[in-house]
Amino acid sequence: MEEDYVVVPNILVMGAAIMMEKLPHFLKVLISGALTGLGQDAFMNRTVGEIMWGYDDPLIDVLNSFVPGLIPFKGKFGLFMDFNNSNTGLFTVYTGATDINQIHIVDTWNGLKKVNYWRSNECNMINGTSGEMWPPFMTPSSSLEFYSPDACRSMKLVYEQSGVFKGVPTYRFVAPKTLFANGTDYPPNEGFCPCRESGIQNVSTCRMSAPVFISHPHFYNADPVLVEAVDGLHPNKEQHGLFLDVHPVTGIPMNCSIKLQLSLYIKEVSGISQTGQIKPVVLPILWFAESGAIEGSVLKQFYTNLVLLPSVLEYVQYICIGLGVALIVAAIVLEVKRQEKCFLFWSSNKKTKEADLALSEKPLTPVKGTVLQEASL
């Protein structure tokens, strides 16, 4: 797959053209001549691996010689070159020792309480967690907030529905339509501008001023104008939407699928002949999907401890309640029977005594005959 060749926009040329648009015309003509001498064109044929992880390109040094610092690296360029064998920064998070609702919440990222990429304090805030776990005891009104270093911003996912993942109950959270909406459609996002159509976000402020945009793949949930401008795009939720399935009691993700698209804004730039007569368009370069799920022994242990045992204990609870009620009823029945026996015994004795008393009070019938007197010796 990484050895396959693909034709894509020459990101360095087209990106640099937009970045140099406001330079003096004569300087742009000189740069265009240098690009021609290096055999650079608007599009290039490279392997997937080269585009992702980097390729040597003398154009970088040439551009930096004309405009020092335009491209802040040397010799090699790749979309994910800086992410290979790297980390996402140092997150300092709360332990939840004093407030369980604060567990995993980010305090600082790389020592920062907020970033300075955007135009409003709200958009620069570092909210939520690092995206690995969330506070426990979620409800359908909960949301998933996390800071994404790749997107240079905090994001919020919203509850969609309840479900079950391999026997474990989950809440599914998805990206709302407002996630990448522009400031016109969703005023709180005004701080992320300069904006274009709704559904894409300009990340040039944290990506070396390159005209790069992030969005859902195929411009899903974006302005239809973006889809219509590029042939072959067919956005749909199943293939291009992102989601996280989280166990609501623990806040642990059980299953996830994160999909994002990188696009490059290209257009004709006066003085740069390589841009030809390209009409302004946000052109998708690639989209990627990151997915994962808890499996194997970890899933088995999770299911046993957090699903099976609580269910068994719940049944045991009802069984104990049932046994308790049965014992109470049995004790009452036995007590009632004992009282009945005592009453019957008392009634029987009473009748016997009454009969004896009646018999003793009955006059004796005289008997005729000789009365024998006891002889005294």
HUVENBEL-V153339 format. One record per residue. N is the residue number from 1. PHI is phi in whole degrees, 0 to 359 (NA if undefined). PSI is psi in whole degrees, 0 to 359 (NA if undefined). Layout:
BEGIN
n: <N & N>
phi: <PHI & PHI>
psi: <PSI & PSI>
END
This chain:
BEGIN
n: <1 & 2 & 3 & 4 & 5 & 6 & 7 & 8 & 9 & 10 & 11 & 12 & 13 & 14 & 15 & 16 & 17 & 18 & 19 & 20 & 21 & 22 & 23 & 24 & 25 & 26 & 27 & 28 & 29 & 30 & 31 & 32 & 33 & 34 & 35 & 36 & 37 & 38 & 39 & 40 & 41 & 42 & 43 & 44 & 45 & 46 & 47 & 48 & 49 & 50 & 51 & 52 & 53 & 54 & 55 & 56 & 57 & 58 & 59 & 60 & 61 & 62 & 63 & 64 & 65 & 66 & 67 & 68 & 69 & 70 & 71 & 72 & 73 & 74 & 75 & 76 & 77 & 78 & 79 & 80 & 81 & 82 & 83 & 84 & 85 & 86 & 87 & 88 & 89 & 90 & 91 & 92 & 93 & 94 & 95 & 96 & 97 & 98 & 99 & 100 & 101 & 102 & 103 & 104 & 105 & 106 & 107 & 108 & 109 & 110 & 111 & 112 & 113 & 114 & 115 & 116 & 117 & 118 & 119 & 120 & 121 & 122 & 123 & 124 & 125 & 126 & 127 & 128 & 129 & 130 & 131 & 132 & 133 & 134 & 135 & 136 & 137 & 138 & 139 & 140 & 141 & 142 & 143 & 144 & 145 & 146 & 147 & 148 & 149 & 150 & 151 & 152 & 153 & 154 & 155 & 156 & 157 & 158 & 159 & 160 & 161 & 162 & 163 & 164 & 165 & 166 & 167 & 168 & 169 & 170 & 171 & 172 & 173 & 174 & 175 & 176 & 177 & 178 & 179 & 180 & 181 & 182 & 183 & 184 & 185 & 186 & 187 & 188 & 189 & 190 & 191 & 192 & 193 & 194 & 195 & 196 & 197 & 198 & 199 & 200 & 201 & 202 & 203 & 204 & 205 & 206 & 207 & 208 & 209 & 210 & 211 & 212 & 213 & 214 & 215 & 216 & 217 & 218 & 219 & 220 & 221 & 222 & 223 & 224 & 225 & 226 & 227 & 228 & 229 & 230 & 231 & 232 & 233 & 234 & 235 & 236 & 237 & 238 & 239 & 240 & 241 & 242 & 243 & 244 & 245 & 246 & 247 & 248 & 249 & 250 & 251 & 252 & 253 & 254 & 255 & 256 & 257 & 258 & 259 & 260 & 261 & 262 & 263 & 264 & 265 & 266 & 267 & 268 & 269 & 270 & 271 & 272 & 273 & 274 & 275 & 276 & 277 & 278 & 279 & 280 & 281 & 282 & 283 & 284 & 285 & 286 & 287 & 288 & 289 & 290 & 291 & 292 & 293 & 294 & 295 & 296 & 297 & 298 & 299 & 300 & 301 & 302 & 303 & 304 & 305 & 306 & 307 & 308 & 309 & 310 & 311 & 312 & 313 & 314 & 315 & 316 & 317 & 318 & 319 & 320 & 321 & 322 & 323 & 324 & 325 & 326 & 327 & 328 & 329 & 330 & 331 & 332 & 333 & 334 & 335 & 336 & 337 & 338 & 339 & 340 & 341 & 342 & 343 & 344 & 345 & 346 & 347 & 348 & 349 & 350 & 351 & 352 & 353 & 354 & 355 & 356 & 357 & 358 & 359 & 360 & 361 & 362 & 363 & 364 & 365 & 366 & 367 & 368 & 369 & 370 & 371 & 372 & 373 & 374 & 375 & 376 & 377>
phi: <NA & 289 & 271 & 289 & 270 & 223 & 261 & 224 & 301 & 288 & 302 & 295 & 293 & 290 & 293 & 295 & 299 & 295 & 293 & 262 & 303 & 266 & 287 & 304 & 300 & 297 & 291 & 294 & 294 & 299 & 295 & 299 & 296 & 296 & 296 & 297 & 298 & 272 & 74 & 274 & 227 & 290 & 233 & 220 & 248 & 227 & 283 & 300 & 299 & 295 & 295 & 281 & 255 & 117 & 213 & 286 & 213 & 295 & 301 & 300 & 292 & 295 & 298 & 291 & 288 & 279 & 233 & 305 & 82 & 299 & 240 & 278 & 203 & 235 & 74 & 226 & 223 & 199 & 299 & 245 & 300 & 285 & 263 & 285 & 56 & 235 & 242 & 263 & 103 & 263 & 262 & 252 & 237 & 282 & 274 & 81 & 297 & 260 & 210 & 298 & 288 & 261 & 298 & 73 & 290 & 287 & 268 & 218 & 236 & 51 & 81 & 258 & 277 & 205 & 262 & 232 & 278 & 246 & 262 & 222 & 298 & 298 & 287 & 276 & 291 & 261 & 250 & 77 & 254 & 275 & 94 & 256 & 213 & 227 & 302 & 281 & 59 & 281 & 231 & 301 & 274 & 286 & 228 & 256 & 251 & 204 & 261 & 251 & 299 & 293 & 268 & 63 & 201 & 275 & 232 & 228 & 255 & 242 & 294 & 247 & 195 & 272 & 200 & 224 & 244 & 51 & 91 & 259 & 294 & 221 & 249 & 264 & 245 & 229 & 281 & 287 & 297 & 278 & 304 & 248 & 291 & 278 & 293 & 288 & 282 & 215 & 310 & 301 & 273 & 302 & 292 & 274 & 286 & 290 & 253 & 245 & 295 & 290 & 108 & 228 & 237 & 283 & 249 & 297 & 294 & 242 & 230 & 59 & 67 & 289 & 283 & 255 & 235 & 246 & 195 & 286 & 304 & 58 & 57 & 299 & 65 & 250 & 300 & 304 & 301 & 294 & 291 & 291 & 282 & 232 & 288 & 90 & 266 & 221 & 292 & 207 & 296 & 298 & 269 & 235 & 276 & 249 & 205 & 227 & 260 & 241 & 287 & 293 & 285 & 257 & 78 & 265 & 293 & 260 & 204 & 209 & 213 & 252 & 231 & 222 & 240 & 255 & 231 & 241 & 276 & 232 & 192 & 290 & 240 & 302 & 96 & 255 & 296 & 298 & 279 & 52 & 241 & 292 & 284 & 302 & 204 & 268 & 258 & 298 & 261 & 198 & 225 & 227 & 232 & 243 & 227 & 194 & 206 & 283 & 220 & 64 & 296 & 295 & 297 & 298 & 295 & 299 & 297 & 296 & 283 & 250 & 236 & 294 & 298 & 301 & 294 & 298 & 297 & 293 & 295 & 300 & 300 & 292 & 298 & 297 & 297 & 298 & 297 & 299 & 297 & 299 & 295 & 296 & 298 & 298 & 296 & 296 & 299 & 298 & 295 & 298 & 297 & 297 & 296 & 296 & 297 & 299 & 295 & 296 & 297 & 294 & 296 & 296 & 297 & 297 & 296 & 296 & 296 & 296 & 293 & 297 & 296 & 297 & 291 & 290 & 275 & 283 & 295 & 281 & 280 & 300 & 244 & 280 & 148 & 267 & 267 & 269 & 259 & 290 & 282 & 264 & 279>
psi: <313 & 345 & 352 & 140 & 139 & 152 & 121 & 165 & 142 & 97 & 319 & 314 & 308 & 322 & 316 & 326 & 316 & 319 & 332 & 8 & 327 & 6 & 161 & 144 & 318 & 325 & 323 & 324 & 318 & 316 & 320 & 320 & 319 & 321 & 320 & 318 & 331 & 1 & 25 & 141 & 179 & 333 & 158 & 157 & 105 & 162 & 158 & 319 & 319 & 318 & 322 & 310 & 356 & 150 & 151 & 133 & 115 & 345 & 328 & 311 & 325 & 313 & 319 & 335 & 327 & 316 & 90 & 132 & 3 & 317 & 112 & 44 & 172 & 140 & 325 & 142 & 138 & 147 & 323 & 23 & 319 & 346 & 351 & 124 & 37 & 174 & 176 & 14 & 173 & 116 & 130 & 119 & 160 & 146 & 341 & 12 & 324 & 340 & 109 & 335 & 349 & 358 & 135 & 356 & 135 & 130 & 310 & 155 & 120 & 36 & 2 & 138 & 335 & 162 & 175 & 32 & 334 & 179 & 2 & 152 & 323 & 316 & 334 & 353 & 144 & 102 & 157 & 211 & 189 & 1 & 10 & 321 & 162 & 165 & 151 & 181 & 55 & 157 & 167 & 341 & 356 & 161 & 159 & 110 & 140 & 156 & 128 & 108 & 329 & 323 & 354 & 28 & 166 & 147 & 156 & 127 & 151 & 156 & 136 & 309 & 162 & 154 & 188 & 129 & 106 & 46 & 351 & 125 & 139 & 161 & 132 & 129 & 138 & 168 & 128 & 163 & 339 & 355 & 311 & 20 & 153 & 175 & 337 & 315 & 332 & 93 & 323 & 340 & 3 & 328 & 344 & 354 & 166 & 133 & 154 & 223 & 156 & 142 & 356 & 150 & 130 & 116 & 24 & 330 & 338 & 12 & 55 & 28 & 10 & 144 & 65 & 139 & 146 & 151 & 181 & 152 & 145 & 23 & 39 & 137 & 20 & 174 & 130 & 337 & 322 & 321 & 317 & 338 & 346 & 129 & 146 & 5 & 132 & 78 & 137 & 155 & 316 & 319 & 335 & 356 & 156 & 153 & 159 & 128 & 116 & 137 & 116 & 333 & 322 & 339 & 18 & 128 & 131 & 328 & 138 & 156 & 108 & 123 & 128 & 154 & 139 & 130 & 155 & 130 & 121 & 153 & 171 & 132 & 121 & 131 & 340 & 98 & 334 & 337 & 351 & 229 & 42 & 129 & 148 & 126 & 144 & 106 & 120 & 135 & 311 & 161 & 151 & 157 & 131 & 121 & 156 & 158 & 151 & 128 & 178 & 217 & 327 & 315 & 318 & 315 & 318 & 313 & 318 & 312 & 326 & 352 & 304 & 306 & 314 & 323 & 316 & 315 & 325 & 317 & 318 & 322 & 313 & 323 & 316 & 319 & 317 & 316 & 319 & 315 & 317 & 318 & 320 & 315 & 317 & 318 & 320 & 316 & 314 & 319 & 318 & 315 & 321 & 318 & 322 & 317 & 317 & 319 & 317 & 317 & 319 & 318 & 319 & 315 & 320 & 316 & 321 & 316 & 319 & 322 & 317 & 318 & 318 & 323 & 322 & 330 & 353 & 127 & 142 & 142 & 129 & 141 & 127 & 143 & 183 & 133 & 123 & 133 & 143 & 130 & 137 & 132 & NA>
END
